[in-house]
Amino acid sequence: MSSNMMVIGKSGAAAARAALELTAQNIANTENATYARRSIQLSEVTATGGIGLNSSSALSGVRPERVNRVSSAFLLSEARRTESDVTRADSELVGMREQETAIEQAGIFEAGVEFESALSQLVSDPLDASLRTQVIEEAETLMQTFAIAVEGLDASTRGLHIRATEDVGTLNVISQELARNNIGLSRSEVGTSNHAALLDKRDALLSQMSTIAGIRTEFDSLGRVSVRLAGGTEPLLVLGAQSEDLEIAIAADGTLEFATTGGPATVAAGRLAGSARALDRMVDVRASLDDIAVTLITAANDAQANGVTQSGAAAPPMFTGSGARDIRLAITDGADFATAPTGSGPNSRDTSNLDSLRAALAAPDGPSAKLDALLLQMSSAIDGRSITRDALRTLADTASVALSTETGVDLDTEAANLVRYQQAYQASGRVIQVAAEIFDTMLGIR
């Protein structure tokens, strides 16, 4: 009898100690967002025996049956999906703000105002050499601001390319890690602490992957995951112990193209999608900036073609180039600027040709109006995307809170468990002590 009590007490103490260790592990990971709460499942140990044909069974203690890990496939999926949407919006906003900064800080608007102001001053005295020189200098400054804007857009494009390339590299590393983790899940026993740790690692890797690209997941009975790229043909990235690399290419216009060995792929969410969208917008911004430069070149050169220089000769083109990248000032002498119309003599004070240029620059479809429209469009797009991002962030935070409530660690519950399992440990110790006392008493009988 005392021997059975010893076994029961020992098993109870061992089970209570295992529960205490698991509770301590829960408490230690309270702030760990990738950790899912554990609980221990205990089962009774039954001993069987008998004499002859008569058998009997008796309780012989308790043992830890398995480690249960709290999880919610739906909440995990929602948390990944909403966070993927947020990172897409964040990445796109970064690119859009860089584009706006490149245009605004280049000073095209201010330089355009100064150029038009120099033209207005020249009206008062078209033969004043200093006023003509000022027009040429302001035209040169305006031309340089286009170069600065292009350089800023190029820098933003390079940054987006670098970030996207790094993200693809990270995505491929995570795919390889998930494949290795699948192997570990195959080899570990379900219901053990090691298996639960591998499941935590799996979910952490999936969360990290979803911030880079939108994914769709499937799980088997062992917890092994298959991962597809969400959107388009949904190519496989992870299947069992195998992983597939995502490839990235930069098109001639600077936009991004993705593919796997199975063919072209679409990235619908995550930072990669945001970078791709920002680069798509970059194409439109460059086209608008080129249009502004072409409008300026056309207006100035048309005026030159319809006018004469100060000496009365045919005026040369004022600008060369076909867009913002290659616009150049073609004249350096203020005397070559045509203020008077064709047919006017030398040193003419007729400013009708100059007035025509000023009217063309200020027209509703002139360069100034087009620049205003571009800046307004960029600002409005950023404001709209910011509102969307904030709404997505609210959804992501809500999903994160719901997941944490479901699978996170509650300190009050764990504190109660500490007391409960400590009392169970002490009770098991008391059982062992009583068994020892009974055994000593039996040995002391004479």
C-alpha positions in Angstrom: 0.0 0.0 0.0 2.7 2.5 1.0 4.6 1.5 -2.1 1.6 2.5 -4.3 1.2 5.7 -2.4 4.9 6.5 -3.1 4.4 5.9 -6.8 1.2 8.0 -6.8 2.9 10.9 -4.9 6.0 10.8 -7.1 3.9 10.9 -10.3 1.8 13.7 -8.9 4.9 15.7 -8.0 6.4 15.2 -11.5 3.1 16.2 -13.2 2.8 19.3 -11.0 6.4 20.2 -11.7 5.8 19.9 -15.5 2.7 22.1 -15.2 4.6 24.7 -13.2 7.4 24.8 -15.8 4.9 25.2 -18.6 3.1 28.0 -16.6 6.5 29.7 -16.1 7.1 29.5 -19.8 3.8 31.1 -20.5 4.5 34.0 -18.2 8.0 34.5 -19.6 6.5 34.9 -23.1 3.8 37.3 -22.1 5.2 40.0 -24.4 6.1 37.6 -27.2 3.7 38.2 -30.1 4.6 35.0 -31.9 4.1 32.8 -28.8 0.8 30.8 -28.4 -0.3 29.9 -24.9 0.3 26.4 -23.7 -1.6 24.1 -21.3 -0.8 20.7 -20.1 -3.1 17.7 -20.4 -2.9 15.2 -17.6 -4.1 11.6 -17.6 -4.6 8.9 -15.0 -2.2 6.0 -14.7 -4.0 2.7 -14.2 -2.2 -0.4 -12.9 -3.6 -3.9 -13.6 -2.9 -7.1 -11.9 -4.3 -10.1 -10.1 -3.9 -13.7 -8.8 -4.9 -16.6 -11.1 -7.9 -15.8 -13.2 -8.9 -12.9 -11.1 -7.7 -9.5 -12.3 -8.1 -6.1 -11.0 -7.1 -2.5 -11.8 -6.2 0.4 -9.5 -5.2 4.0 -10.0 -1.4 4.4 -9.8 -1.0 8.1 -10.3 -1.0 10.7 -13.0 1.2 11.6 -15.9 1.5 14.5 -18.4 -0.3 13.3 -21.6 0.5 16.2 -24.0 1.1 19.9 -24.3 -1.8 21.7 -25.9 -1.1 24.8 -27.9 -3.9 27.3 -28.2 -4.4 28.4 -31.8 -7.0 29.9 -34.2 -6.5 29.3 -37.9 -9.1 32.0 -38.8 -7.7 34.7 -36.5 -4.1 34.0 -37.6 -5.2 34.2 -41.3 -7.0 37.5 -40.6 -4.1 39.0 -38.8 -1.7 38.1 -41.6 -4.1 39.3 -44.3 -4.8 42.7 -42.7 -1.1 43.3 -41.8 -0.2 42.5 -45.4 -2.7 45.1 -46.6 -1.2 47.7 -44.2 2.4 47.1 -45.3 1.3 47.4 -49.0 -0.3 50.8 -48.3 2.7 51.9 -46.2 5.2 50.9 -48.9 3.1 52.6 -51.6 2.8 55.8 -49.5 6.6 55.9 -49.1 7.1 55.9 -52.8 4.3 58.4 -53.4 5.8 60.9 -50.9 9.2 60.5 -52.4 7.8 61.4 -55.8 6.0 64.5 -54.4 9.1 65.5 -52.6 11.2 65.2 -55.7 8.9 67.5 -57.7 8.4 70.0 -54.9 11.9 70.3 -53.7 13.2 70.7 -57.3 11.6 74.1 -57.3 10.1 73.9 -60.7 7.0 76.0 -59.7 9.1 78.7 -58.1 11.5 78.8 -61.0 8.6 79.1 -63.4 7.2 82.0 -61.5 10.6 83.8 -61.6 10.9 83.1 -65.4 7.5 84.6 -66.0 8.3 87.5 -63.7 11.5 88.2 -65.8 9.4 88.2 -69.0 7.0 90.7 -67.4 9.8 93.0 -66.5 11.2 92.8 -70.0 8.0 94.2 -71.4 8.7 97.5 -69.8 12.0 97.8 -71.8 12.6 95.1 -74.4 16.0 96.6 -75.4 17.4 96.6 -71.8 20.4 94.2 -71.9 20.3 93.4 -68.2 16.6 92.5 -68.4 17.3 90.2 -71.4 20.2 88.6 -69.5 17.9 88.0 -66.6 15.4 86.2 -68.8 18.2 83.9 -70.0 19.4 83.3 -66.5 15.9 82.4 -65.2 15.4 80.1 -68.2 18.6 78.3 -67.3 17.4 78.0 -63.7 14.1 76.6 -64.8 15.8 74.1 -67.0 18.0 73.0 -64.1 15.0 72.4 -61.8 13.7 69.8 -64.3 17.1 68.0 -64.1 16.9 68.1 -60.3 13.4 66.7 -60.4 14.4 63.9 -62.7 17.4 63.1 -60.4 15.1 63.0 -57.4 12.7 60.6 -59.2 15.6 58.5 -60.3 16.8 58.2 -56.7 13.3 57.2 -55.5 13.1 54.6 -58.3 16.5 53.1 -57.3 15.4 53.0 -53.7 12.2 51.2 -54.5 14.2 48.7 -56.7 16.6 48.0 -53.9 13.9 47.5 -51.3 11.9 45.3 -53.6 15.0 43.2 -54.4 15.9 42.8 -50.7 12.3 41.9 -49.9 12.3 39.1 -52.6 15.5 37.8 -51.2 14.1 37.8 -47.7 10.9 36.1 -49.0 12.9 33.3 -50.5 14.9 32.8 -47.3 11.6 32.5 -45.4 10.3 30.0 -47.9 13.4 27.8 -47.3 13.0 28.2 -43.5 9.4 27.1 -43.7 10.4 24.0 -45.8 12.9 23.1 -43.1 10.4 23.7 -40.4 8.0 21.3 -42.2 10.7 18.7 -41.9 11.0 19.3 -38.2 7.2 19.0 -37.7 7.3 15.7 -39.6 9.9 14.4 -37.2 8.6 15.7 -33.9 5.8 14.1 -31.9 2.5 15.9 -31.8 1.6 17.2 -28.3 5.2 17.8 -27.2 6.8 21.1 -26.3 9.2 20.7 -29.3 6.2 20.4 -31.6 4.6 23.4 -30.1 7.8 25.5 -30.5 8.0 24.5 -34.2 4.4 25.6 -34.7 5.3 29.0 -33.1 8.2 29.3 -35.5 5.9 28.4 -38.4 3.4 31.1 -37.5 6.2 33.7 -36.9 7.7 32.9 -40.4 4.3 33.2 -42.0 3.6 36.5 -40.3 6.9 37.8 -41.5 6.3 36.5 -45.0 2.8 38.1 -45.2 4.3 41.6 -44.6 6.4 41.1 -47.8 3.7 39.5 -50.0 0.1 38.3 -49.8 0.0 34.6 -49.2 -2.5 31.8 -49.0 -1.9 28.9 -46.7 -3.0 25.3 -46.1 -2.1 23.0 -43.2 -2.1 19.3 -42.7 -2.7 17.2 -39.6 0.9 17.6 -38.4 0.8 21.4 -38.9 3.0 21.4 -42.0 2.2 24.4 -44.2 1.8 24.8 -48.0 2.2 28.4 -49.1 0.9 30.0 -52.3 1.4 33.5 -53.5 -2.0 35.1 -53.3 -3.3 36.7 -56.5 -3.1 35.7 -60.2 -2.1 32.1 -60.8 -1.2 31.6 -57.1 2.1 29.7 -57.7 3.4 27.5 -54.9 6.2 28.9 -52.7 6.4 26.1 -50.1 5.2 22.5 -50.4 6.4 20.0 -47.8 10.2 20.0 -47.7 10.4 21.9 -51.0 10.5 25.7 -51.6 10.2 27.7 -54.7 12.1 31.0 -55.3 10.3 34.1 -56.4 12.2 36.0 -59.1 12.1 39.8 -59.7 12.9 41.7 -62.9 12.9 45.4 -63.7 11.2 46.4 -66.9 12.5 49.1 -69.3 10.1 51.6 -67.8 11.2 50.9 -64.2 8.2 48.8 -63.1 8.5 45.4 -61.4 7.8 42.0 -62.9 7.6 38.8 -60.8 7.9 35.2 -61.8 8.5 31.6 -60.5 9.7 28.7 -62.6 6.0 28.2 -63.5 5.8 31.5 -65.2 4.8 35.1 -64.4 3.4 35.8 -60.9 1.3 38.5 -59.4 1.9 40.0 -56.0 -1.3 41.5 -54.6 -0.4 42.6 -51.1 2.6 43.2 -48.8 5.6 45.6 -49.3 6.3 44.1 -52.7 2.9 45.1 -54.0 3.3 48.5 -52.5 6.6 49.0 -54.2 5.2 47.8 -57.5 2.3 50.2 -57.2 4.6 53.1 -56.4 6.7 52.3 -59.4 3.6 52.2 -61.6 2.7 55.7 -60.4 6.3 56.7 -61.1 5.7 56.1 -64.8 2.7 58.4 -64.7 4.6 61.1 -62.8 7.5 61.0 -65.3 5.1 61.2 -68.2 3.4 64.2 -66.7 6.7 65.9 -66.0 7.9 65.2 -69.6 4.6 66.7 -70.8 5.2 69.9 -68.8 8.7 70.1 -70.2 7.5 69.6 -73.8 4.8 72.2 -73.3 7.4 74.7 -72.1 9.8 73.8 -75.0 7.0 74.1 -77.6 5.7 77.4 -76.3 9.2 79.0 -76.1 10.4 77.7 -79.5 7.1 78.6 -81.2 7.5 82.2 -80.0 11.1 82.2 -81.2 10.0 80.9 -84.6 7.5 83.7 -84.9 9.9 86.4 -83.8 13.2 88.1 -84.5 16.3 88.8 -82.4 17.3 92.2 -81.3 19.3 92.6 -84.5 16.2 91.8 -86.6 17.5 88.3 -87.6 15.5 85.1 -87.5 15.5 83.9 -83.9 16.9 80.4 -83.0 15.1 77.9 -80.8 15.2 78.7 -77.1 15.2 75.1 -75.8 16.2 71.7 -77.1 15.2 68.3 -75.9 12.2 66.0 -75.9 11.3 65.9 -72.2 12.3 66.7 -68.6 15.5 64.6 -68.7 17.2 66.2 -71.7 15.7 69.8 -71.8 18.6 72.2 -72.5 18.8 76.0 -73.0 19.9 76.6 -76.6 20.6 80.3 -76.4 23.1 82.1 -74.1 22.9 85.7 -75.4 19.9 87.8 -74.3 20.0 89.6 -77.7 18.8 86.3 -79.3 15.6 86.3 -77.4 12.7 87.2 -79.7 10.5 89.9 -78.2 9.4 91.4 -81.5 7.4 89.5 -84.2 8.7 88.4 -87.6 9.2 91.3 -89.9 10.2 93.7 -87.2 13.4 95.7 -87.8 16.5 95.9 -85.5 16.0 97.1 -82.0 12.3 97.0 -82.3 10.2 97.8 -79.2 7.3 95.8 -80.4 6.6 93.2 -77.6 3.7 91.4 -79.2 5.7 88.3 -79.7 6.8 88.4 -76.0 3.2 88.9 -75.0 2.2 85.8 -77.0 4.8 83.8 -75.2 3.6 85.0 -71.8 0.0 84.2 -72.8 1.0 80.7 -73.9 2.8 80.0 -70.6 -0.2 81.2 -68.6 -2.8 79.4 -70.7 -5.1 76.7 -69.1 -3.1 74.1 -71.0 0.3 75.8 -70.4 3.2 74.4 -68.4 2.2 76.3 -65.2 -1.4 75.0 -65.2 -0.1 71.4 -65.9 2.4 71.6 -63.1 -0.3 72.9 -60.7 -2.5 70.0 -61.8 0.3 67.4 -61.2 1.1 68.7 -57.7 -2.6 68.8 -56.8 -3.1 65.2 -58.2 -0.1 63.9 -56.2 -1.2 65.6 -53.0 -4.8 64.3 -53.3 -3.6 60.8 -54.1 -1.4 60.8 -51.0 -4.2 62.1 -48.8 -6.5 59.5 -50.1 -4.0 56.7 -49.7 -3.2 57.9 -46.1 -6.9 57.7 -45.2 -7.0 54.1 -46.6 -3.8 53.2 -44.8 -5.2 54.4 -41.5 -8.4 52.4 -42.0 -6.4 49.3 -42.8 -4.2 49.9 -39.7 -7.4 50.0 -37.6 -8.5 46.7 -39.1 -5.1 45.2 -38.6 -4.9 46.3 -34.9 -8.4 44.9 -34.3 -7.3 41.5 -35.8 -4.1 41.6 -33.7 -6.0 42.2 -30.5 -8.5 39.5 -31.3 -5.6 37.0 -31.9 -3.8 38.1 -28.8 -6.9 37.7 -26.7 -7.5 34.2 -28.1 -3.9 32.8 -28.1 -1.9 35.2 -25.9 -1.0 34.8 -22.3 -3.3 36.1 -19.5 -1.2 36.9 -16.4 -4.2 36.5 -14.0 -4.9 33.0 -15.3 -1.3 32.0 -15.1 -0.9 33.4 -11.6 -3.9 31.3 -10.5 -2.3 28.3 -12.2 0.9 28.9 -10.3 -0.9 28.7 -7.0 -2.9 25.6 -8.1 0.0 23.6 -9.4 2.2 24.6 -6.4 -0.5 23.3 -4.1 -0.7 20.1 -6.1 3.1 19.8 -5.8 3.0 20.3 -2.1 0.1 17.8 -1.8 2.0 15.2 -3.7 4.9 15.7 -1.4 2.7 15.2 1.5 1.4 11.9 0.0 5.0 10.7 -0.3 5.7 11.8 3.3 2.6 9.9 4.6 3.5 6.8 2.7 7.0 6.9 4.3 5.5 7.3 7.7 3.1 4.3 7.2 6.0 2.2 5.9 8.1 3.2 9.0 5.2 2.3 11.3 4.8 -1.1 9.7 8.5 -1.8 10.0 8.3 -0.8 13.7 5.6 -3.4 14.6 6.9 -6.2 16.9 
